[in-house]
Amino acid sequence: MVKMSLEPVQVMSGQVNELKVAPSSNGDSRGPWEEKEEFDQDHLGLTTKPKPVSLTDWRRARKVEGGVFFPKPENAVTIAVSSRVLFRTEREQKVFEQKGVEEYLRYQVEHENEPFAPGPAFPFVKALEAVNTRLRELYPQSEELFDIVLVTYNHAHVGIRLINTINHHNLFIERFCMTGGSSPIGYLKAWHTNLYLSADAEKVREALAEGIAAATMFMPEKLTEVSESQLRVAFDGDAVLFSDESERIFKAHGLDKFFEHERENEDTLLDHGPLKGFLEALGKLQKKFYAKGHRLDCPIRTYLVTARSAASSGIRALKTLRAWGLEIDEALFLAGAPKGPMLEKIRPHIYFDDQMFHVEGAAEMGTVAAHVPYGIAQKHPRKKSGDVGK
């Protein structure tokens, strides 16, 4: 019998029932795909005179083969999301654990018309779709869009419930990988995946080993509303955007040696970390908005949230980003202060860090955080004390 990994996304502390997404800045509480019931036919790749198009017709039209809504994987920014982080599956997990895989599959079929509740990745995916809406308005024929792939270890029998759930929540996800318990990593490479989000830490490590940006998602203990109209992504520095070179100095020789090393090497670029490529992909899409005069109202905003000190060790990080041609929108150098309160103000859709201490602290403040199991910190977990080398 094939072993199926069905462990649900971990709740950092306590339980939550449903994730909320904040209204857009204009006060409209509708989702980004509900804001218009009329679409210019040019956005559908048609040449007829514009006329009202219902949401149902819009869904049907975007499925036309060869249309701009099925970008080639090599042209898109592909985000692979596990069903266990996109939706809540705790009840189904209990069935699997208590009654086995056959009863689990039977349960899913019997309840296939009952949609899953949103999981921690849900607001992130909705924000990706909001960005796509803006991109299509500016570049109707472009394939440079976010393309979302639903990845699940589930058997294909569960596919109907997943599709029903996606339609229920008005998500625009057409690409599925249902692997029936086998590893999805080979498929991720075939999709040219730019980011993989999962509840399975082992598979995340496997993806990272194959050079795929990946992180393990966690549910925050409380709910924080996030923007519907602007995608906000926050990154730690060392061992996330950058290599763990400096972190290794800190772990081996302490803080003073770390500062000395950074001063001596401030003109030496840091090597890349596992999520540099994803930041590059975000930057590429940002520049498409800048080219059309939308720098100030760009629907993508990026943040560097690091425990590095600005004067003592921040200059090397900033010079590295500049040399890479990457523009981070906001940089917060916290000099060892807790990251959670800053993230609570930023309200990102996702925050990436290589240290579970910071992931837990972010989740305690309501931020959807993701662990990047990469670098020296995985061998020497940090205790709850100040750390400015991150």
C-alpha positions as CSV (number, residue, x, y, z in Angstrom):
1,M,0.0,0.0,0.0
2,V,1.3,3.4,-0.9
3,K,2.1,5.6,2.1
4,M,0.3,8.9,1.9
5,S,1.6,11.9,3.8
6,L,-1.4,13.8,5.0
7,E,-0.2,15.7,8.0
8,P,-2.1,19.0,8.1
9,V,-0.3,22.3,8.4
10,Q,0.8,22.9,12.0
11,V,-1.0,25.6,14.0
12,M,1.7,27.4,16.0
13,S,-0.5,27.9,19.0
14,G,-4.2,27.4,19.6
15,Q,-6.7,27.0,16.8
16,V,-8.3,29.3,14.3
17,N,-11.4,28.7,12.3
18,E,-11.0,30.8,9.2
19,L,-8.5,33.2,7.7
20,K,-9.7,36.6,6.8
21,V,-8.6,38.9,4.0
22,A,-8.9,42.7,4.5
23,P,-11.0,44.9,2.3
24,S,-9.1,46.7,-0.4
25,S,-8.0,50.3,0.1
26,N,-11.1,51.7,-1.4
27,G,-13.3,50.0,1.2
28,D,-14.7,47.4,-1.1
29,S,-15.0,44.1,0.8
30,R,-15.3,42.0,-2.4
31,G,-12.5,39.8,-3.6
32,P,-10.3,41.0,-6.5
33,W,-12.0,38.7,-9.0
34,E,-15.5,40.1,-8.0
35,E,-14.6,43.7,-8.4
36,K,-15.7,43.7,-12.0
37,E,-18.5,41.9,-13.7
38,E,-17.6,43.6,-16.9
39,F,-14.3,42.9,-18.7
40,D,-12.9,44.3,-21.8
41,Q,-13.0,41.6,-24.5
42,D,-9.5,42.6,-25.5
43,H,-8.4,41.1,-22.1
44,L,-9.9,37.8,-23.3
45,G,-7.8,37.9,-26.4
46,L,-10.8,38.7,-28.6
47,T,-11.3,41.5,-31.1
48,T,-15.0,42.1,-30.9
49,K,-16.6,45.2,-29.4
50,P,-16.4,45.2,-25.6
51,K,-19.5,44.1,-23.8
52,P,-20.5,42.9,-20.4
53,V,-19.1,39.4,-19.5
54,S,-20.4,37.5,-16.5
55,L,-18.0,35.8,-14.1
56,T,-19.2,32.4,-15.4
57,D,-18.4,33.5,-19.0
58,W,-15.1,35.0,-17.9
59,R,-14.1,31.6,-16.3
60,R,-15.2,29.8,-19.5
61,A,-13.4,32.3,-21.8
62,R,-10.1,32.1,-20.0
63,K,-10.0,28.3,-20.7
64,V,-9.8,28.8,-24.4
65,E,-6.8,26.8,-25.6
66,G,-3.9,29.1,-26.6
67,G,-5.2,32.1,-24.6
68,V,-3.0,34.2,-22.5
69,F,-4.4,32.6,-19.3
70,F,-2.4,29.4,-19.8
71,P,1.1,30.7,-19.8
72,K,4.0,28.4,-20.7
73,P,5.7,27.4,-17.5
74,E,9.0,28.9,-18.6
75,N,7.4,32.3,-19.0
76,A,5.3,32.4,-15.9
77,V,6.2,32.8,-12.2
78,T,5.1,29.4,-11.0
79,I,3.9,29.0,-7.5
80,A,3.3,25.4,-6.4
81,V,1.1,25.2,-3.3
82,S,0.2,22.1,-1.3
83,S,-3.5,21.4,-0.8
84,R,-2.7,21.2,2.9
85,V,-1.6,24.8,3.2
86,L,-4.1,26.2,0.7
87,F,-7.0,24.6,2.6
88,R,-7.7,23.3,6.1
89,T,-7.8,19.5,6.3
90,E,-7.6,18.7,10.0
91,R,-10.8,16.7,10.1
92,E,-9.7,14.6,7.1
93,Q,-6.4,14.0,8.8
94,K,-8.2,12.4,11.8
95,V,-10.1,10.1,9.5
96,F,-6.8,9.0,7.9
97,E,-5.0,8.5,11.2
98,Q,-7.9,6.6,12.9
99,K,-9.4,4.6,10.0
100,G,-6.7,4.3,7.3
101,V,-6.4,5.3,3.7
102,E,-9.4,3.4,2.3
103,E,-11.8,5.0,4.8
104,Y,-10.1,8.4,4.2
105,L,-10.7,8.1,0.4
106,R,-14.3,7.0,1.0
107,Y,-14.8,10.0,3.3
108,Q,-13.5,12.4,0.7
109,V,-15.8,11.1,-2.0
110,E,-18.8,11.2,0.4
111,H,-18.0,14.8,1.2
112,E,-16.8,16.0,-2.2
113,N,-19.5,18.7,-2.3
114,E,-18.4,20.2,1.0
115,P,-15.7,22.8,0.3
116,F,-12.6,22.9,2.5
117,A,-12.0,26.1,4.6
118,P,-9.2,28.4,3.6
119,G,-5.7,27.6,4.9
120,P,-2.6,29.8,5.6
121,A,-1.7,30.1,1.9
122,F,-5.2,31.2,0.8
123,P,-4.7,35.0,1.2
124,F,-1.3,34.7,-0.5
125,V,-2.9,33.0,-3.5
126,K,-5.7,35.5,-3.6
127,A,-3.1,38.3,-3.7
128,L,-1.3,36.6,-6.5
129,E,-4.6,36.6,-8.5
130,A,-5.1,40.3,-7.7
131,V,-1.6,41.1,-9.2
132,N,-2.5,39.0,-12.3
133,T,-5.6,41.1,-12.8
134,R,-3.5,44.3,-12.8
135,L,-1.0,42.7,-15.1
136,R,-3.6,41.6,-17.6
137,E,-5.0,45.2,-17.7
138,L,-1.6,46.5,-18.6
139,Y,-0.3,43.6,-20.7
140,P,-3.2,41.7,-22.2
141,Q,-1.1,39.3,-24.3
142,S,1.7,38.7,-21.8
143,E,2.5,35.3,-20.3
144,E,4.5,36.9,-17.5
145,L,2.0,36.2,-14.8
146,F,1.8,34.2,-11.6
147,D,0.8,30.7,-12.4
148,I,-0.5,28.6,-9.5
149,V,-0.2,24.8,-9.4
150,L,-2.0,22.8,-6.8
151,V,0.2,20.0,-5.6
152,T,-1.2,17.2,-3.4
153,Y,-0.1,13.7,-2.3
154,N,-3.8,12.8,-2.5
155,H,-5.2,10.1,-4.8
156,A,-7.1,11.4,-7.9
157,H,-10.4,10.4,-6.2
158,V,-10.0,13.5,-4.0
159,G,-9.6,15.7,-7.1
160,I,-13.3,16.4,-7.4
161,R,-13.6,17.8,-3.9
162,L,-10.5,20.0,-4.5
163,I,-12.0,21.3,-7.8
164,N,-15.3,22.0,-6.1
165,T,-13.5,23.8,-3.3
166,I,-11.5,25.9,-5.8
167,N,-14.7,26.9,-7.7
168,H,-16.5,27.6,-4.4
169,H,-13.8,30.1,-3.4
170,N,-13.5,31.6,-6.9
171,L,-9.8,30.6,-7.2
172,F,-8.3,30.4,-10.7
173,I,-6.2,27.3,-10.4
174,E,-6.2,25.1,-13.4
175,R,-3.0,23.1,-13.0
176,F,-3.0,20.1,-10.6
177,C,-0.5,17.5,-9.5
178,M,-2.2,14.7,-7.6
179,T,0.6,12.2,-6.9
180,G,-1.1,9.5,-4.9
181,G,1.6,9.5,-2.2
182,S,4.7,9.8,-4.4
183,S,7.1,12.7,-4.3
184,P,6.1,15.7,-6.3
185,I,9.7,17.1,-6.7
186,G,10.2,15.8,-10.3
187,Y,6.9,17.5,-11.3
188,L,8.0,20.8,-9.7
189,K,11.1,20.8,-11.8
190,A,9.1,20.2,-14.9
191,W,6.8,23.1,-14.1
192,H,9.9,25.4,-13.7
193,T,8.6,26.1,-10.2
194,N,9.7,29.4,-8.7
195,L,8.4,28.7,-5.2
196,Y,7.0,25.6,-3.5
197,L,4.9,25.9,-0.3
198,S,4.0,22.8,1.7
199,A,3.2,21.5,5.2
200,D,5.7,18.7,4.7
201,A,9.1,19.8,5.9
202,E,10.8,16.7,4.5
203,K,9.5,17.5,1.0
204,V,10.5,21.1,1.4
205,R,14.1,20.1,2.2
206,E,14.0,17.8,-0.8
207,A,13.0,20.6,-3.0
208,L,15.7,22.9,-1.7
209,A,18.3,20.2,-2.3
210,E,17.1,20.3,-6.0
211,G,17.6,24.0,-6.2
212,I,13.8,24.9,-5.9
213,A,12.9,27.7,-3.6
214,A,10.7,26.2,-0.9
215,A,9.3,26.7,2.6
216,T,7.2,25.0,5.2
217,M,4.1,27.0,6.0
218,F,2.6,27.4,9.5
219,M,-0.8,28.7,10.6
220,P,-0.6,31.7,13.0
221,E,-2.3,31.4,16.3
222,K,-4.4,34.5,15.6
223,L,-5.8,36.2,12.5
224,T,-4.3,39.2,10.9
225,E,-6.1,40.8,8.1
226,V,-4.0,41.4,5.0
227,S,-4.4,43.5,1.8
228,E,-6.5,42.3,-1.0
229,S,-5.0,44.7,-3.5
230,Q,-1.3,44.5,-2.8
231,L,0.9,41.4,-2.5
232,R,3.3,41.8,0.4
233,V,6.2,39.4,0.8
234,A,8.8,39.7,3.6
235,F,12.2,37.9,3.7
236,D,14.8,37.3,6.3
237,G,18.4,37.9,5.0
238,D,21.0,35.4,5.8
239,A,20.2,31.8,4.7
240,V,17.1,33.0,2.9
241,L,18.0,35.7,0.4
242,F,21.7,35.3,1.0
243,S,23.9,32.3,1.8
244,D,24.6,31.4,5.4
245,E,28.3,32.5,5.2
246,S,27.9,35.3,7.7
247,E,25.7,33.2,10.0
248,R,28.5,30.6,10.1
249,I,30.9,33.2,11.3
250,F,28.5,34.2,14.0
251,K,27.8,30.6,15.2
252,A,31.5,29.7,15.2
253,H,33.1,32.9,16.6
254,G,30.5,35.1,18.2
255,L,29.1,38.5,17.5
256,D,32.3,40.6,17.7
257,K,34.0,38.4,15.1
258,F,30.8,38.6,12.9
259,F,30.9,42.4,12.9
260,E,34.6,42.4,12.1
261,H,34.0,40.0,9.2
262,E,31.2,42.1,7.8
263,R,33.3,45.3,8.0
264,E,36.2,43.7,6.3
265,N,34.0,42.2,3.5
266,E,31.5,45.0,3.0
267,D,32.5,45.3,-0.6
268,T,32.5,41.5,-1.2
269,L,29.1,40.3,-2.4
270,L,27.3,37.7,-0.3
271,D,26.5,34.5,-2.2
272,H,22.9,33.8,-3.0
273,G,20.5,32.0,-0.7
274,P,17.6,29.7,-1.6
275,L,15.0,32.4,-2.2
276,K,17.0,34.8,-4.2
277,G,15.4,33.5,-7.4
278,F,11.9,34.1,-6.1
279,L,12.8,37.7,-5.1
280,E,14.2,38.1,-8.7
281,A,10.9,36.8,-10.1
282,L,8.9,39.3,-8.0
283,G,11.2,42.1,-9.1
284,K,10.7,41.2,-12.7
285,L,7.0,41.6,-12.4
286,Q,7.4,44.8,-10.4
287,K,9.4,46.4,-13.2
288,K,6.5,45.7,-15.6
289,F,4.4,48.0,-13.5
290,Y,7.2,50.6,-13.2
291,A,7.4,50.6,-17.0
292,K,3.8,51.7,-17.2
293,G,4.2,54.5,-14.6
294,H,2.9,52.4,-11.6
295,R,5.9,52.5,-9.2
296,L,4.0,54.3,-6.4
297,D,0.9,52.1,-6.7
298,C,2.6,48.8,-7.6
299,P,0.6,45.8,-6.4
300,I,3.7,44.0,-5.3
301,R,5.8,45.1,-2.3
302,T,8.8,43.4,-0.8
303,Y,10.5,43.7,2.6
304,L,13.8,42.7,4.1
305,V,13.3,42.1,7.8
306,T,16.7,41.2,9.3
307,A,18.2,41.0,12.8
308,R,21.4,42.5,11.3
309,S,22.4,45.9,12.6
310,A,22.3,48.7,10.0
311,A,25.6,50.5,10.7
312,S,27.6,47.4,11.7
313,S,26.5,44.8,9.1
314,G,23.7,46.2,7.0
315,I,25.8,47.8,4.2
316,R,27.0,44.5,2.9
317,A,23.4,43.2,2.5
318,L,22.3,46.4,0.7
319,K,25.3,46.4,-1.6
320,T,24.7,42.8,-2.5
321,L,21.0,43.4,-3.4
322,R,22.1,46.5,-5.5
323,A,24.7,44.4,-7.3
324,W,22.1,41.8,-8.1
325,G,19.9,44.4,-9.6
326,L,17.2,43.8,-7.0
327,E,15.2,46.6,-5.4
328,I,13.8,45.7,-2.0
329,D,11.0,48.2,-1.2
330,E,11.6,48.3,2.5
331,A,14.5,47.2,4.7
332,L,14.2,46.8,8.4
333,F,17.5,46.3,10.3
334,L,16.4,45.3,13.8
335,A,19.7,44.8,15.6
336,G,18.4,41.7,17.4
337,A,15.0,43.1,18.3
338,P,12.0,40.7,17.9
339,K,10.7,40.6,14.4
340,G,7.1,39.8,15.3
341,P,6.0,43.4,16.1
342,M,7.5,44.8,12.9
343,L,5.8,42.0,10.9
344,E,2.5,42.8,12.6
345,K,2.7,46.3,11.2
346,I,3.8,45.2,7.7
347,R,1.1,42.5,7.5
348,P,2.7,40.5,4.8
349,H,0.9,37.6,3.1
350,I,4.0,35.5,3.9
351,Y,7.2,35.9,5.8
352,F,10.3,33.6,5.1
353,D,12.9,32.8,7.8
354,D,15.4,30.0,8.3
355,Q,15.1,30.0,12.1
356,M,12.0,28.5,13.7
357,F,12.4,30.9,16.6
358,H,11.6,33.8,14.3
359,V,8.9,31.8,12.5
360,E,7.2,31.1,15.9
361,G,7.5,34.8,17.0
362,A,6.0,36.0,13.7
363,A,3.1,33.5,14.0
364,E,2.4,34.6,17.6
365,M,1.8,38.1,16.3
366,G,-0.6,36.9,13.6
367,T,1.8,36.7,10.6
368,V,1.6,33.7,8.2
369,A,5.2,32.5,8.4
370,A,7.2,30.0,6.4
371,H,10.3,28.1,7.5
372,V,13.2,27.8,5.1
373,P,15.2,24.8,6.4
374,Y,18.5,25.8,5.0
375,G,21.9,26.6,6.4
376,I,23.9,26.3,9.6
377,A,20.9,27.3,11.8
378,Q,19.3,23.9,11.1
379,K,22.3,22.2,12.9
380,H,22.5,24.7,15.7
381,P,19.0,26.0,16.7
382,R,19.2,29.4,18.3
383,K,17.9,29.9,21.8
384,K,15.8,32.9,22.7
385,S,18.5,35.5,22.9
386,G,19.6,38.4,20.7
387,D,21.0,37.7,17.3
388,V,22.0,40.5,15.0
389,G,23.7,38.2,12.5
390,K,20.5,37.3,10.7
